[in-house]
Amino acid sequence: MNRPASAVSGSPKSAPAPAAPLPCTGVLGGTTAIGAGILWMIAAAGLFVCQDSMARILLQRYSAPETAFVRYFIHMVLVGAFIALRSPRLMISRQPALQLLRSALLLGATIFGMLALKVMPLVAFSAVIWVAPVLVTALSGIILHERVKPSAWVSVVAGLAGVWIIIGGNGMEFSLSMALPCLAALANALYQITTRLLHETDSTITTLFYTAFAGVLFCSPLLPVYGALPPPADAALMLSLGLAGIASHFCLIRAFAMAPASIIAPFGYASLLWAALSSLIIFTEIPSLQTVLGAALIAGSGVFIFLRAGQA
């Protein structure tokens, strides 16, 4: 459920998004490379929505800890097997404490996000989560002491206003339920900040492996209490959830490797269109006017920050 960071601050959901744009594998700025990067980003956005949709279905019958455990267990096993075959040394981190903190932040974003999915429409949730790149801009100035231009702060305020419009427009009372999507977005933004801090010390593969560590470590003891043995159909859906998680991370990494972040990152907001389509087809939900207006504010704020970063 993580989303990419703002290009102003560098750029997963990480492992979903590299802390800084990876070197382009094609001709930098070439039409072919940029076009491929855009397609990878649109695919990643669609896979993020697939994850959220599958999680929402599973959460109707299973607890958030069990659903999160399955998601991260599959991730850890497959990535761990890849590393074991390629180079076991990649499992060794130079900053294990920071890796664990980063993984715990992602777990927090996942758990808060899953709980939020139980109380709000998919499109509204997807829009609120996408305020994370805007929050990264603000947090980069506070935590990393990076210079944030006044125009970027205006975008941050506009993005937060969009979140308020969405939450208020969906009739969520002032309670913990109202805080859940905001906490998910905040944890996601902090997760992306720690991803940037690890960029200089650990390889992308190492960070990708540790991404799932906290989810497996903290959720597994809860399985005897909150877990339930799924039937074959649900087990297949859980497996699909884990595979979609890895695939989305792969597509996002490929996107940032093919073209500059300032060009392709705004296409991540295609997830709002994917979410609208999924909501209509799977959950028969039609976005409210407040959700559309709030999503437009959030997306506009994020795109403005990305574009301003590309001009810097």
N, C-alpha and C positions, 0 to 999 in steps of 0.2 A: 504493500500500500504506500510505499514511499514514492516520492516524486523528485525530479531533478532539481538541483539547486540553481540559483540565479547565476547567469553568466557574469554578473558584476562581481560576485564573490568567488568566481571560479566556476566550476560546474562540477543518483543515485548514484533515489532511491536508486558509491555503493554501487561502491560496488554497484547499486543500481546506477548511480551516476558518478563518474570519476570526479574527484575533487577539482581537477583542472582538465581542460580539453586535452584528450590524447592526441599525439601526433597524427596527422592525416595520412591515411594509407594511400590515398589517391593524389592527384595533383591538387595542391592547395588552391581552393577557389575555383577549381575546374568544374564545369557544368555536370559532368558525370559523377564525380565524387560528391558534390553537394546534393544532387538529386538522389543518390543512393542514401546519403545521410538522412535526408528528409523522410524517405520511405522507411528506414530503420526506426526513426523516431515515431512515426505514425503507428508502426507495428507495435512498438513498445507501449505507446499510449493505449492501444487496443488491448494488449495483454494485461496492463494494469487494471483495466475495467473488467476483464475476464476474471482476474483474481478476486476483485471486490464482489462480482456477481456470484461466483462460486462460493465465496466465504459467506455471503448473505444467505444463500440457500442452506448451507451446512449449519449456520448458526440457528436455524429454525429447529434443529434437532440435537445439536451438540454444543457443548460449552466453548467459550472463547479460548481457554487454555488448551483444550484438546485440538481445536482447529488450528491454532497457532503452532502447537507442537508438531503436528503432521506437516504443516507448511515448511517449517525450518528443519525438521528431521530429514525429509527428502532432500532438501537443499544441501545439508551437511554431508549426507551419505554420498550423493553423486559428485559434489565438488571435491570431497575428501578422496574418493576413489580416483578421480582425475589427477589430483595432486600426487597421490601415492604412486601412480603409474608413471607420471612425468618427472617429478622431483620432490621427494618427501621433505626436503629442506624448506620448501615453500610454506610448510605448516608452522615454521618458527617465525614469530613476530619480534621485531625489535622493541615494540611498545605494547606488550600484552595487556597492561592495565587500560590503556586508551582503547585498544581493540575491544575489550570487554565492555567498557563504557559505551562505545559506539554501538555495539551489538545490543546492549540493554536499552539504549534509546530507541533503536529500531523496534525492539520487542514492545516497548511502551507505545510507540506509534501504532503498532499492529493491534495490540489489545484495546487501546482506546478507540481505534478505528473500527474494530469489530463490534464493540459495544455501541458505538455511534450508529453503525449500520442497522442495529436493531430498532432504533427509534427515529430514523429520518430517511427520506427517499434517497435512492442511489445517486441521482444527479446532484442533489444538494450536498451530499457527502463528498462527492468527487470534486465539486467546486471549492468547498471549504479546505479540503486537503491540498488543493493547488495554490493555496495562499502561502504554502511553505517556502517557495522560491522568493516571495516578497519578504517573508520573515527573515530569510537568510541574509538579505541585504541589510536589514536593521541590526541583526545579531553580529554581522561581520564588523560593523562599526563599533559595537559594544564589546565584543569578546576578542576580536582579532585586531582591533584598533585600526581598521582600514578606513580610508576616507570615503564617506558616503555623501554624494552631492545633494543639495536641497531638493532638486527635482526628484531624486530617488526617494527621499523621505515623503514627499507628496504622494508618490505612488504607493508607499507603504501604508499611509493613512487611508488612501482610496481602497486598497485591498482589504484592509481591516473593516472598512465601512461596508464593503461587499459581503464579508462574512456576517456582519450584524444584520444586514438586510435578509440574507438567506435564513439565518437561524430564527429571526423574528417572524419572517414570512411563513415559516413552516409550523408556527404555533407551538414552538418548544418553550416550555415555562422556564423561568429563571431557577435552574436547579443543576444538579450534577449532569443531567442529560444534556443540558445546554453547553456545558463545559467540555463534554467528551470530544466532539470533533475539533474543538480549539486545542485541546491538549494533544490530540493526535497530530495536528499540524505543527505545533510547537516542538514536540518530540522529534518529528520528522526533520524540522529545520536544524535542531541541535545535532541530530544524527549526521546531517550533511556537513555541518561545520567540523565535526570530528573526523569525517572522511577527508576533508581538506588537510587537517593537521597530520594525518597519517600518510598523505600522498608522497612525502619526501623520504619516508623511512621504510615503508613496506610496499611490496609489489601489489598490483591489482588482484592477482590470483590469491595472494595471502589474505588480503582484506576481504575478498569474496568468500573465502572459507570461514573466516571469523564472523562474518555477517550473521550466520545462523547459530552461533555458539550459545548466546544467552537464551535464545528461544528454546533450544533443546535443554539447556542446563536448568532453567527456572521452571519450565512447564512440565517436564517429565515427572517431578515429585507430586504434581497435582493430578496426574492421570488416575491413580487409584480412587480419588475422591470425585473428580469431575469427568472422568473418561467413561466412554461407553463403546462396546464393541460394535463397529458398523457392519451392516450387511454388505454384500459384494458391490451393489450399485453405489452406495455411499463411499465405500472404500475406493472405488474407481474415481469418484469425484474428488476425494481427498488427494489421490495420486495426481490427478490433473491439476489440482491447485498448486502442489509442489512443483510440478513441471512448468506450469505457467510462470511461477515465480522466477525460476532459473532462466527461462526463455526471455522474460521481460528484461532481466538484468543484462543478458547477452545482447539483446537488440539495442538497449540503451548504450552499452559500451561501444558497440559497433557504430552507432549513430554519431557519437562524439569522436570516434576515430576517423570518420569519413569526411567531416566538414566542421568548420568553426562553430563553437557553441552559440555564438550570438546569432547565427543564421538558422540553425536547426532547432534550438531549444524552444522557441515559440510554438513550433508545431506539436510540442507535447500537449498543448491545450486542446488538441484534437480529442483528448480523452473525454472532454465534456460532451462532444458529439457522440462518441462511442457510448458514454454513459446514458445519454438521452435515448439512444437507440435500444440499448439493453433494458432500460427501465420500461420502455414502451412494449417491447416484445416479450420479455421474461416476466416482469412484475406488473405490467399493465398500469404503469404510473405515468402521468403527464406532468411535466415540470410546471410549477406555478409561475406567475408573472414575477413575483419577488425573487424566486430562484434564478430566473433568466437574467434579471437586472443585476443581482448580486454576482452571478457568474461572469457577466460581462465586465463588471468593475474589477473583479479579481484577475480575469484573463487580460484585460486591458492594462492593468498595473504591471503584471508580470512581463507582458510583451514590451511595454515601454522601457522597463529596466533592462531587458535583454538587448533591445535595439540601441539604447544609450551606451551600453557596455561595448557593443560592436563599433561605435563611433569614437570610443575613447582611444 
